[in-house]
Amino acid sequence: MTQPPRTTETINRDNATIRDILTQIRERLSVPDRATLALGLIGHLATMMNRRQMEKLMTELQDEAQRVQDVPPARQRGIDTSS
C-alpha cells in the first residue's frame, strides 16, 4: 500500500494569505529582522530544492531586489547623466 506524497505544495497560490503575512512582516519587524527572516526562509527552501530550482530561485530573488530598488534605471548601471 503506497502512501500519498507528503507535500505542502499546491497548484493554486493563496495570494490573500501571502499579502497578509507580508503586511504583518512590514508592520512588526525592523529591517534587520526582516533580513534575518528572509535568510532563514531561503535556507529552509534550499533544503527542499534541487540545483535547478535553487538557480531559478536565486535569479528571481535578484530580479525582485533590482525591481524594488529606489535607484533610477539610469544610475543602476553606473551611467553618468550629469553631463
KEMAR-884967 format. One record per residue: x, y, z of N, C-alpha, C in turn; residue in three letters; residue number from 1. Coordinates in steps of 0.001 Angstrom, whole numbers. Atoms other than C-alpha are relative to their C-alpha. Layout:
REM KEMAR-884967
<site><n_xx>X</n_xx><n_yy>Y</n_yy><n_zz>Z</n_zz><ca_xx>X</ca_xx><ca_yy>Y</ca_yy><ca_zz>Z</ca_zz><c_xx>X</c_xx><c_yy>Y</c_yy><c_zz>Z</c_zz><aa>ALA</aa><i>NUM</i></site>
...
***
This chain:
REM KEMAR-884967
<site><n_xx>834</n_xx><n_yy>-1169</n_yy><n_zz>0</n_zz><ca_xx>0</ca_xx><ca_yy>0</ca_yy><ca_zz>0</ca_zz><c_xx>889</c_xx><c_yy>1246</c_yy><c_zz>0</c_zz><aa>MET</aa><i>1</i></site>
<site><n_xx>-804</n_xx><n_yy>-1214</n_yy><n_zz>77</n_zz><ca_xx>1529</ca_xx><ca_yy>3302</ca_yy><ca_zz>-1069</ca_zz><c_xx>-722</c_xx><c_yy>1168</c_yy><c_zz>651</c_zz><aa>THR</aa><i>2</i></site>
<site><n_xx>552</n_xx><n_yy>-1185</n_yy><n_zz>-630</n_zz><ca_xx>1045</ca_xx><ca_yy>6488</ca_yy><ca_zz>825</ca_zz><c_xx>84</c_xx><c_yy>1160</c_yy><c_zz>-977</c_zz><aa>GLN</aa><i>3</i></site>
<site><n_xx>-99</n_xx><n_yy>-1174</n_yy><n_zz>862</n_zz><ca_xx>320</ca_xx><ca_yy>9777</ca_yy><ca_zz>-895</ca_zz><c_xx>1260</c_xx><c_yy>789</c_yy><c_zz>364</c_zz><aa>PRO</aa><i>4</i></site>
<site><n_xx>-1209</n_xx><n_yy>-770</n_yy><n_zz>-297</n_zz><ca_xx>3372</ca_xx><ca_yy>12033</ca_yy><ca_zz>-1212</ca_zz><c_xx>-269</c_xx><c_yy>1074</c_yy><c_zz>1046</c_zz><aa>PRO</aa><i>5</i></site>
<site><n_xx>121</n_xx><n_yy>-1046</n_yy><n_zz>-1014</n_zz><ca_xx>3969</ca_xx><ca_yy>14345</ca_yy><ca_zz>1710</ca_zz><c_xx>507</c_xx><c_yy>1299</c_yy><c_zz>-611</c_zz><aa>ARG</aa><i>6</i></site>
<site><n_xx>-398</n_xx><n_yy>-1268</n_yy><n_zz>599</n_zz><ca_xx>3993</ca_xx><ca_yy>17820</ca_yy><ca_zz>258</ca_zz><c_xx>-922</c_xx><c_yy>1107</c_yy><c_zz>489</c_zz><aa>THR</aa><i>7</i></site>
<site><n_xx>809</n_xx><n_yy>-1167</n_yy><n_zz>-338</n_zz><ca_xx>2806</ca_xx><ca_yy>21286</ca_yy><ca_zz>1119</ca_zz><c_xx>-214</c_xx><c_yy>844</c_yy><c_zz>-1241</c_zz><aa>THR</aa><i>8</i></site>
<site><n_xx>140</n_xx><n_yy>-755</n_yy><n_zz>1237</n_zz><ca_xx>2904</ca_xx><ca_yy>22393</ca_yy><ca_zz>-2495</ca_zz><c_xx>-1438</c_xx><c_yy>-64</c_yy><c_zz>-492</c_zz><aa>GLU</aa><i>9</i></site>
<site><n_xx>1324</n_xx><n_yy>-59</n_yy><n_zz>572</n_zz><ca_xx>-279</ca_xx><ca_yy>23458</ca_yy><ca_zz>-4179</ca_zz><c_xx>88</c_xx><c_yy>666</c_yy><c_zz>-1359</c_zz><aa>THR</aa><i>10</i></site>
<site><n_xx>0</n_xx><n_yy>-604</n_yy><n_zz>1328</n_zz><ca_xx>-1105</ca_xx><ca_yy>24409</ca_yy><ca_zz>-7717</ca_zz><c_xx>-446</c_xx><c_yy>1451</c_yy><c_zz>79</c_zz><aa>ILE</aa><i>11</i></site>
<site><n_xx>563</n_xx><n_yy>-1340</n_yy><n_zz>-126</n_zz><ca_xx>-3055</ca_xx><ca_yy>27496</ca_yy><ca_zz>-6636</ca_zz><c_xx>616</c_xx><c_yy>733</c_yy><c_zz>1175</c_zz><aa>ASN</aa><i>12</i></site>
<site><n_xx>-559</n_xx><n_yy>-816</n_yy><n_zz>-1075</n_zz><ca_xx>-1366</ca_xx><ca_yy>30234</ca_yy><ca_zz>-4643</ca_zz><c_xx>-1123</c_xx><c_yy>639</c_yy><c_zz>802</c_zz><aa>ARG</aa><i>13</i></site>
<site><n_xx>946</n_xx><n_yy>-691</n_yy><n_zz>-870</n_zz><ca_xx>-3186</ca_xx><ca_yy>31754</ca_yy><ca_zz>-1697</ca_zz><c_xx>512</c_xx><c_yy>1430</c_yy><c_zz>158</c_zz><aa>ASP</aa><i>14</i></site>
<site><n_xx>-541</n_xx><n_yy>-1357</n_yy><n_zz>24</n_zz><ca_xx>-2403</ca_xx><ca_yy>35374</ca_yy><ca_zz>-2567</ca_zz><c_xx>-473</c_xx><c_yy>851</c_yy><c_zz>1170</c_zz><aa>ASN</aa><i>15</i></site>
<site><n_xx>504</n_xx><n_yy>-789</n_yy><n_zz>-1132</n_zz><ca_xx>-4589</ca_xx><ca_yy>36818</ca_yy><ca_zz>189</ca_zz><c_xx>812</c_xx><c_yy>-287</c_yy><c_zz>1259</c_zz><aa>ALA</aa><i>16</i></site>
<site><n_xx>-798</n_xx><n_yy>366</n_yy><n_zz>-1174</n_zz><ca_xx>-2674</ca_xx><ca_yy>34899</ca_yy><ca_zz>2864</ca_zz><c_xx>1424</c_xx><c_yy>526</c_yy><c_zz>-134</c_zz><aa>THR</aa><i>17</i></site>
<site><n_xx>-1360</n_xx><n_yy>-512</n_yy><n_zz>237</n_zz><ca_xx>662</ca_xx><ca_yy>35843</ca_yy><ca_zz>1295</ca_zz><c_xx>38</c_xx><c_yy>1497</c_yy><c_zz>279</c_zz><aa>ILE</aa><i>18</i></site>
<site><n_xx>68</n_xx><n_yy>-1452</n_yy><n_zz>-245</n_zz><ca_xx>-355</ca_xx><ca_yy>39546</ca_yy><ca_zz>1302</ca_zz><c_xx>-110</c_xx><c_yy>297</c_yy><c_zz>1490</c_zz><aa>ARG</aa><i>19</i></site>
<site><n_xx>189</n_xx><n_yy>-202</n_yy><n_zz>-1437</n_zz><ca_xx>-1478</ca_xx><ca_yy>39278</ca_yy><ca_zz>4938</ca_zz><c_xx>1311</c_xx><c_yy>-219</c_yy><c_zz>759</c_zz><aa>ASP</aa><i>20</i></site>
<site><n_xx>-1275</n_xx><n_yy>293</n_yy><n_zz>-667</n_zz><ca_xx>1811</ca_xx><ca_yy>37710</ca_yy><ca_zz>6034</ca_zz><c_xx>1023</c_xx><c_yy>1093</c_yy><c_zz>-298</c_zz><aa>ILE</aa><i>21</i></site>
<site><n_xx>-955</n_xx><n_yy>-1050</n_yy><n_zz>358</n_zz><ca_xx>3876</ca_xx><ca_yy>40290</ca_yy><ca_zz>4130</ca_zz><c_xx>-327</c_xx><c_yy>1316</c_yy><c_zz>707</c_zz><aa>LEU</aa><i>22</i></site>
<site><n_xx>402</n_xx><n_yy>-1217</n_yy><n_zz>-724</n_zz><ca_xx>1859</ca_xx><ca_yy>43119</ca_yy><ca_zz>5688</ca_zz><c_xx>410</c_xx><c_yy>-86</c_yy><c_zz>1461</c_zz><aa>THR</aa><i>23</i></site>
<site><n_xx>-400</n_xx><n_yy>169</n_yy><n_zz>-1397</n_zz><ca_xx>2447</ca_xx><ca_yy>41707</ca_yy><ca_zz>9163</ca_zz><c_xx>1513</c_xx><c_yy>132</c_yy><c_zz>159</c_zz><aa>GLN</aa><i>24</i></site>
<site><n_xx>-1464</n_xx><n_yy>-102</n_yy><n_zz>-72</n_zz><ca_xx>6181</ca_xx><ca_yy>41399</ca_yy><ca_zz>8451</ca_zz><c_xx>415</c_xx><c_yy>1464</c_yy><c_zz>-51</c_zz><aa>ILE</aa><i>25</i></site>
<site><n_xx>-351</n_xx><n_yy>-1424</n_yy><n_zz>115</n_zz><ca_xx>6364</ca_xx><ca_yy>45058</ca_yy><ca_zz>7348</ca_zz><c_xx>-358</c_xx><c_yy>766</c_yy><c_zz>1264</c_zz><aa>ARG</aa><i>26</i></site>
<site><n_xx>466</n_xx><n_yy>-745</n_yy><n_zz>-1171</n_zz><ca_xx>4387</ca_xx><ca_yy>46245</ca_yy><ca_zz>10370</ca_zz><c_xx>714</c_xx><c_yy>-386</c_yy><c_zz>1290</c_zz><aa>GLU</aa><i>27</i></site>
<site><n_xx>-482</n_xx><n_yy>496</n_yy><n_zz>-1282</n_zz><ca_xx>6011</ca_xx><ca_yy>44110</ca_yy><ca_zz>13062</ca_zz><c_xx>1504</c_xx><c_yy>-194</c_yy><c_zz>105</c_zz><aa>ARG</aa><i>28</i></site>
<site><n_xx>-1439</n_xx><n_yy>261</n_yy><n_zz>-56</n_zz><ca_xx>9665</ca_xx><ca_yy>43607</ca_yy><ca_zz>12086</ca_zz><c_xx>803</c_xx><c_yy>1181</c_yy><c_zz>-512</c_zz><aa>LEU</aa><i>29</i></site>
<site><n_xx>-923</n_xx><n_yy>-1011</n_yy><n_zz>490</n_zz><ca_xx>12544</ca_xx><ca_yy>46012</ca_yy><ca_zz>11712</ca_zz><c_xx>696</c_xx><c_yy>-541</c_yy><c_zz>-1243</c_zz><aa>SER</aa><i>30</i></site>
<site><n_xx>-697</n_xx><n_yy>423</n_yy><n_zz>1221</n_zz><ca_xx>14612</ca_xx><ca_yy>45913</ca_yy><ca_zz>8525</ca_zz><c_xx>1038</c_xx><c_yy>-1086</c_yy><c_zz>288</c_zz><aa>VAL</aa><i>31</i></site>
<site><n_xx>-949</n_xx><n_yy>1097</n_yy><n_zz>-268</n_zz><ca_xx>17435</ca_xx><ca_yy>43859</ca_yy><ca_zz>10115</ca_zz><c_xx>-697</c_xx><c_yy>-1325</c_yy><c_zz>319</c_zz><aa>PRO</aa><i>32</i></site>
<site><n_xx>737</n_xx><n_yy>1221</n_yy><n_zz>-303</n_zz><ca_xx>14872</ca_xx><ca_yy>41382</ca_yy><ca_zz>11461</ca_zz><c_xx>-619</c_xx><c_yy>-603</c_yy><c_zz>-1261</c_zz><aa>ASP</aa><i>33</i></site>
<site><n_xx>534</n_xx><n_yy>501</n_yy><n_zz>1274</n_zz><ca_xx>13285</ca_xx><ca_yy>41132</ca_yy><ca_zz>8007</ca_zz><c_xx>1081</c_xx><c_yy>-727</c_yy><c_zz>-787</c_zz><aa>ARG</aa><i>34</i></site>
<site><n_xx>-1114</n_xx><n_yy>637</n_yy><n_zz>711</n_zz><ca_xx>16680</ca_xx><ca_yy>40317</ca_yy><ca_zz>6534</ca_zz><c_xx>309</c_xx><c_yy>-1368</c_yy><c_zz>606</c_zz><aa>ALA</aa><i>35</i></site>
<site><n_xx>-246</n_xx><n_yy>1280</n_yy><n_zz>-672</n_zz><ca_xx>17232</ca_xx><ca_yy>37591</ca_yy><ca_zz>9134</ca_zz><c_xx>-1086</c_xx><c_yy>-1008</c_yy><c_zz>-357</c_zz><aa>THR</aa><i>36</i></site>
<site><n_xx>1110</n_xx><n_yy>871</n_yy><n_zz>378</n_zz><ca_xx>13795</ca_xx><ca_yy>36160</ca_yy><ca_zz>8384</ca_zz><c_xx>151</c_xx><c_yy>-476</c_yy><c_zz>-1440</c_zz><aa>LEU</aa><i>37</i></site>
<site><n_xx>-166</n_xx><n_yy>359</n_yy><n_zz>1410</n_zz><ca_xx>14477</ca_xx><ca_yy>36230</ca_yy><ca_zz>4633</ca_zz><c_xx>1081</c_xx><c_yy>-1060</c_yy><c_zz>-173</c_zz><aa>ALA</aa><i>38</i></site>
<site><n_xx>-1077</n_xx><n_yy>993</n_yy><n_zz>91</n_zz><ca_xx>17751</ca_xx><ca_yy>34345</ca_yy><ca_zz>5051</ca_zz><c_xx>-441</c_xx><c_yy>-1346</c_yy><c_zz>550</c_zz><aa>LEU</aa><i>39</i></site>
<site><n_xx>495</n_xx><n_yy>1249</n_yy><n_zz>-571</n_zz><ca_xx>16077</ca_xx><ca_yy>31773</ca_yy><ca_zz>7251</ca_zz><c_xx>-964</c_xx><c_yy>-706</c_yy><c_zz>-942</c_zz><aa>GLY</aa><i>40</i></site>
<site><n_xx>943</n_xx><n_yy>599</n_yy><n_zz>948</n_zz><ca_xx>13278</ca_xx><ca_yy>31232</ca_yy><ca_zz>4722</ca_zz><c_xx>718</c_xx><c_yy>-582</c_yy><c_zz>-1213</c_zz><aa>LEU</aa><i>41</i></site>
<site><n_xx>-759</n_xx><n_yy>499</n_yy><n_zz>1150</n_zz><ca_xx>15731</ca_xx><ca_yy>30875</ca_yy><ca_zz>1843</ca_zz><c_xx>759</c_xx><c_yy>-1268</c_yy><c_zz>376</c_zz><aa>ILE</aa><i>42</i></site>
<site><n_xx>-698</n_xx><n_yy>1202</n_yy><n_zz>-459</n_zz><ca_xx>17774</ca_xx><ca_yy>28389</ca_yy><ca_zz>3862</ca_zz><c_xx>-947</c_xx><c_yy>-1180</c_yy><c_zz>138</c_zz><aa>GLY</aa><i>43</i></site>
<site><n_xx>1003</n_xx><n_yy>1064</n_yy><n_zz>-143</n_zz><ca_xx>14640</ca_xx><ca_yy>26412</ca_yy><ca_zz>4654</ca_zz><c_xx>-420</c_xx><c_yy>-527</c_yy><c_zz>-1373</c_zz><aa>HIS</aa><i>44</i></site>
<site><n_xx>371</n_xx><n_yy>409</n_yy><n_zz>1358</n_zz><ca_xx>13590</ca_xx><ca_yy>26386</ca_yy><ca_zz>990</ca_zz><c_xx>1103</c_xx><c_yy>-803</c_yy><c_zz>-666</c_zz><aa>LEU</aa><i>45</i></site>
<site><n_xx>-1136</n_xx><n_yy>672</n_yy><n_zz>635</n_zz><ca_xx>17077</ca_xx><ca_yy>25306</ca_yy><ca_zz>-69</ca_zz><c_xx>78</c_xx><c_yy>-1471</c_yy><c_zz>380</c_zz><aa>ALA</aa><i>46</i></site>
<site><n_xx>-59</n_xx><n_yy>1405</n_yy><n_zz>-420</n_zz><ca_xx>16741</ca_xx><ca_yy>22097</ca_yy><ca_zz>1912</ca_zz><c_xx>-981</c_xx><c_yy>-869</c_yy><c_zz>-780</c_zz><aa>THR</aa><i>47</i></site>
<site><n_xx>1013</n_xx><n_yy>759</n_yy><n_zz>736</n_zz><ca_xx>13799</ca_xx><ca_yy>21104</ca_yy><ca_zz>-290</ca_zz><c_xx>131</c_xx><c_yy>139</c_yy><c_zz>-1512</c_zz><aa>MET</aa><i>48</i></site>
<site><n_xx>-135</n_xx><n_yy>-287</n_yy><n_zz>1430</n_zz><ca_xx>15152</ca_xx><ca_yy>22147</ca_yy><ca_zz>-3706</ca_zz><c_xx>1203</c_xx><c_yy>-705</c_yy><c_zz>-599</c_zz><aa>MET</aa><i>49</i></site>
<site><n_xx>-1167</n_xx><n_yy>503</n_yy><n_zz>723</n_zz><ca_xx>17425</ca_xx><ca_yy>20689</ca_yy><ca_zz>-6323</ca_zz><c_xx>766</c_xx><c_yy>1192</c_yy><c_zz>-587</c_zz><aa>ASN</aa><i>50</i></site>
<site><n_xx>-869</n_xx><n_yy>-1075</n_yy><n_zz>506</n_zz><ca_xx>20176</ca_xx><ca_yy>22689</ca_yy><ca_zz>-8065</ca_zz><c_xx>-727</c_xx><c_yy>919</c_yy><c_zz>-984</c_zz><aa>ARG</aa><i>51</i></site>
<site><n_xx>700</n_xx><n_yy>-813</n_yy><n_zz>995</n_zz><ca_xx>17972</ca_xx><ca_yy>23864</ca_yy><ca_zz>-10947</ca_zz><c_xx>-1022</c_xx><c_yy>917</c_yy><c_zz>671</c_zz><aa>ARG</aa><i>52</i></site>
<site><n_xx>980</n_xx><n_yy>-810</n_yy><n_zz>-720</n_zz><ca_xx>15264</ca_xx><ca_yy>25068</ca_yy><ca_zz>-8579</ca_zz><c_xx>679</c_xx><c_yy>1121</c_yy><c_zz>781</c_zz><aa>GLN</aa><i>53</i></site>
<site><n_xx>-745</n_xx><n_yy>-1029</n_yy><n_zz>-738</n_zz><ca_xx>17852</ca_xx><ca_yy>26914</ca_yy><ca_zz>-6479</ca_zz><c_xx>468</c_xx><c_yy>1110</c_yy><c_zz>-930</c_zz><aa>MET</aa><i>54</i></site>
<site><n_xx>-442</n_xx><n_yy>-1014</n_yy><n_zz>961</n_zz><ca_xx>19256</ca_xx><ca_yy>28666</ca_yy><ca_zz>-9547</ca_zz><c_xx>-1161</c_xx><c_yy>897</c_yy><c_zz>-405</c_zz><aa>GLU</aa><i>55</i></site>
<site><n_xx>1188</n_xx><n_yy>-777</n_yy><n_zz>363</n_zz><ca_xx>15742</ca_xx><ca_yy>29739</ca_yy><ca_zz>-10538</ca_zz><c_xx>-389</c_xx><c_yy>935</c_yy><c_zz>1139</c_zz><aa>LYS</aa><i>56</i></site>
<site><n_xx>346</n_xx><n_yy>-821</n_yy><n_zz>-1156</n_zz><ca_xx>15017</ca_xx><ca_yy>30997</ca_yy><ca_zz>-7004</ca_zz><c_xx>958</c_xx><c_yy>1181</c_yy><c_zz>136</c_zz><aa>LEU</aa><i>57</i></site>
<site><n_xx>-983</n_xx><n_yy>-1073</n_yy><n_zz>-141</n_zz><ca_xx>18255</ca_xx><ca_yy>32995</ca_yy><ca_zz>-6874</ca_zz><c_xx>-177</c_xx><c_yy>1059</c_yy><c_zz>-1088</c_zz><aa>MET</aa><i>58</i></site>
<site><n_xx>252</n_xx><n_yy>-949</n_yy><n_zz>1096</n_zz><ca_xx>17509</ca_xx><ca_yy>34577</ca_yy><ca_zz>-10268</ca_zz><c_xx>-1233</c_xx><c_yy>840</c_yy><c_zz>303</c_zz><aa>THR</aa><i>59</i></site>
<site><n_xx>1215</n_xx><n_yy>-733</n_yy><n_zz>-347</n_zz><ca_xx>14005</ca_xx><ca_yy>35508</ca_yy><ca_zz>-9133</ca_zz><c_xx>244</c_xx><c_yy>982</c_yy><c_zz>1137</c_zz><aa>GLU</aa><i>60</i></site>
<site><n_xx>-322</n_xx><n_yy>-901</n_yy><n_zz>-1115</n_zz><ca_xx>15364</ca_xx><ca_yy>36994</ca_yy><ca_zz>-5896</ca_zz><c_xx>786</c_xx><c_yy>1209</c_yy><c_zz>-491</c_zz><aa>LEU</aa><i>61</i></site>
<site><n_xx>-797</n_xx><n_yy>-1104</n_yy><n_zz>532</n_zz><ca_xx>17911</ca_xx><ca_yy>39075</ca_yy><ca_zz>-7798</ca_zz><c_xx>-875</c_xx><c_yy>951</c_yy><c_zz>-817</c_zz><aa>GLN</aa><i>62</i></site>
<site><n_xx>898</n_xx><n_yy>-834</n_yy><n_zz>803</n_zz><ca_xx>15268</ca_xx><ca_yy>40318</ca_yy><ca_zz>-10260</ca_zz><c_xx>-922</c_xx><c_yy>827</c_yy><c_zz>892</c_zz><aa>ASP</aa><i>63</i></site>
<site><n_xx>910</n_xx><n_yy>-708</n_yy><n_zz>-901</n_zz><ca_xx>12885</ca_xx><ca_yy>41229</ca_yy><ca_zz>-7437</ca_zz><c_xx>732</c_xx><c_yy>1089</c_yy><c_zz>778</c_zz><aa>GLU</aa><i>64</i></site>
<site><n_xx>-785</n_xx><n_yy>-997</n_yy><n_zz>-737</n_zz><ca_xx>15607</ca_xx><ca_yy>43024</ca_yy><ca_zz>-5475</ca_zz><c_xx>314</c_xx><c_yy>1203</c_yy><c_zz>-888</c_zz><aa>ALA</aa><i>65</i></site>
<site><n_xx>-271</n_xx><n_yy>-1108</n_yy><n_zz>920</n_zz><ca_xx>16522</ca_xx><ca_yy>45092</ca_yy><ca_zz>-8526</ca_zz><c_xx>-1268</c_xx><c_yy>800</c_yy><c_zz>-294</c_zz><aa>GLN</aa><i>66</i></site>
<site><n_xx>1264</n_xx><n_yy>-654</n_yy><n_zz>327</n_zz><ca_xx>12864</ca_xx><ca_yy>45848</ca_yy><ca_zz>-9245</ca_zz><c_xx>-447</c_xx><c_yy>967</c_yy><c_zz>1093</c_zz><aa>ARG</aa><i>67</i></site>
<site><n_xx>513</n_xx><n_yy>-818</n_yy><n_zz>-1097</n_zz><ca_xx>12152</ca_xx><ca_yy>47299</ca_yy><ca_zz>-5806</ca_zz><c_xx>973</c_xx><c_yy>1079</c_yy><c_zz>477</c_zz><aa>VAL</aa><i>68</i></site>
<site><n_xx>-963</n_xx><n_yy>-1023</n_yy><n_zz>-393</n_zz><ca_xx>15244</ca_xx><ca_yy>49488</ca_yy><ca_zz>-5541</ca_zz><c_xx>-512</c_xx><c_yy>1390</c_yy><c_zz>-366</c_zz><aa>GLN</aa><i>69</i></site>
<site><n_xx>407</n_xx><n_yy>-1381</n_yy><n_zz>249</n_zz><ca_xx>14715</ca_xx><ca_yy>53247</ca_yy><ca_zz>-5369</ca_zz><c_xx>925</c_xx><c_yy>716</c_yy><c_zz>-974</c_zz><aa>ASP</aa><i>70</i></site>
<site><n_xx>-977</n_xx><n_yy>-615</n_yy><n_zz>887</n_zz><ca_xx>17628</ca_xx><ca_yy>53892</ca_yy><ca_zz>-7725</ca_zz><c_xx>-581</c_xx><c_yy>66</c_yy><c_zz>-1411</c_zz><aa>VAL</aa><i>71</i></site>
<site><n_xx>490</n_xx><n_yy>-97</n_yy><n_zz>1372</n_zz><ca_xx>16561</ca_xx><ca_yy>55244</ca_yy><ca_zz>-11140</ca_zz><c_xx>804</c_xx><c_yy>-912</c_yy><c_zz>-928</c_zz><aa>PRO</aa><i>72</i></site>
<site><n_xx>-691</n_xx><n_yy>929</n_yy><n_zz>905</n_zz><ca_xx>17424</ca_xx><ca_yy>52857</ca_yy><ca_zz>-14017</ca_zz><c_xx>1288</c_xx><c_yy>559</c_yy><c_zz>-593</c_zz><aa>PRO</aa><i>73</i></site>
<site><n_xx>-1202</n_xx><n_yy>-586</n_yy><n_zz>600</n_zz><ca_xx>19959</ca_xx><ca_yy>55289</ca_yy><ca_zz>-15493</ca_zz><c_xx>1198</c_xx><c_yy>-77</c_yy><c_zz>950</c_zz><aa>ALA</aa><i>74</i></site>
<site><n_xx>-1094</n_xx><n_yy>51</n_yy><n_zz>-979</n_zz><ca_xx>22002</ca_xx><ca_yy>55191</ca_yy><ca_zz>-12257</ca_zz><c_xx>343</c_xx><c_yy>-1420</c_yy><c_zz>412</c_zz><aa>ARG</aa><i>75</i></site>
<site><n_xx>-251</n_xx><n_yy>1372</n_yy><n_zz>-429</n_zz><ca_xx>21752</ca_xx><ca_yy>51406</ca_yy><ca_zz>-11720</ca_zz><c_xx>1245</c_xx><c_yy>-590</c_yy><c_zz>-630</c_zz><aa>GLN</aa><i>76</i></site>
<site><n_xx>-1122</n_xx><n_yy>588</n_yy><n_zz>718</n_zz><ca_xx>24442</ca_xx><ca_yy>50608</ca_yy><ca_zz>-14273</ca_zz><c_xx>1222</c_xx><c_yy>926</c_yy><c_zz>-10</c_zz><aa>ARG</aa><i>77</i></site>
<site><n_xx>-1156</n_xx><n_yy>-878</n_yy><n_zz>-103</n_zz><ca_xx>26804</ca_xx><ca_yy>53427</ca_yy><ca_zz>-13318</ca_zz><c_xx>63</c_xx><c_yy>1011</c_yy><c_zz>-1132</c_zz><aa>GLY</aa><i>78</i></site>
<site><n_xx>27</n_xx><n_yy>-965</n_yy><n_zz>1097</n_zz><ca_xx>25733</ca_xx><ca_yy>55674</ca_yy><ca_zz>-16222</ca_zz><c_xx>-24</c_xx><c_yy>1403</c_yy><c_zz>603</c_zz><aa>ILE</aa><i>79</i></site>
<site><n_xx>-71</n_xx><n_yy>-1365</n_yy><n_zz>-513</n_zz><ca_xx>26688</ca_xx><ca_yy>59275</ca_yy><ca_zz>-15543</ca_zz><c_xx>-874</c_xx><c_yy>885</c_yy><c_zz>-873</c_zz><aa>ASP</aa><i>80</i></site>
<site><n_xx>911</n_xx><n_yy>-846</n_yy><n_zz>758</n_zz><ca_xx>23795</ca_xx><ca_yy>61516</ca_yy><ca_zz>-16627</ca_zz><c_xx>142</c_xx><c_yy>1461</c_yy><c_zz>371</c_zz><aa>THR</aa><i>81</i></site>
<site><n_xx>-162</n_xx><n_yy>-1380</n_yy><n_zz>-452</n_zz><ca_xx>25134</ca_xx><ca_yy>64715</ca_yy><ca_zz>-15027</ca_zz><c_xx>688</c_xx><c_yy>873</c_yy><c_zz>-1037</c_zz><aa>SER</aa><i>82</i></site>
<site><n_xx>-696</n_xx><n_yy>-811</n_yy><n_zz>1018</n_zz><ca_xx>26993</ca_xx><ca_yy>65879</ca_yy><ca_zz>-18198</ca_zz><c_xx>-946</c_xx><c_yy>809</c_yy><c_zz>-814</c_zz><aa>SER</aa><i>83</i></site>
***
